[in-house]
């Protein structure tokens, strides 16, 4: 009888150990990350704008000792509206060249002339855009993010931005909307026959 009780007790202990050990194969729950703050989203947007090279074309520049330098008070404001348009070498375009001005805010090619947009939070920039407009412009290439308008012109590489996540686009948009507004109405694109 004592042997039966010992065997029964031992069986219960073994079963308990096995049941407990089988349940321990589950991974502990991952901690839930807190949603990023607005400041963190804006910082991520600034990082993306910087690393994606948006200043290369969208910021007017001056020549410094190391070459072109962004004019900080005009950063991301696009082609300066008060600047005269460059004279175009039409023979170079016919030969297959694309031309850009000294600070890369104007480009000329077979499509005509295009001017880097004002990306600041001013109404002459993207100040009255929605995040959805911005997303359509970046991912689908619609001018001002409005379906049915013309497509964005070279050299804007909108086709490269398809892999951006909605979170990345939100971060870029939030950063741009946090920038100092710079009033600058960029000229409209020119068709090839309008080039001088």
ABEGO torsion letter per residue (X at the ends): XAAAAAAAAAAAAAAAAAAAAAAAABBBBBBBBBBBBAAAAAAAAAAAAAAAGAAAAABBBBBBAAEBBBBAAABGAEBBAABBBBBBBAAAAAAGBBBBBAAGABBBBAAEBBBBBBABABAABAAABBAAAAAAAAAAGBBGGBBGBBBBBOABBAAAAAABBAAAAAAAAAAAAABBBBBBBBBBBBBAAABX
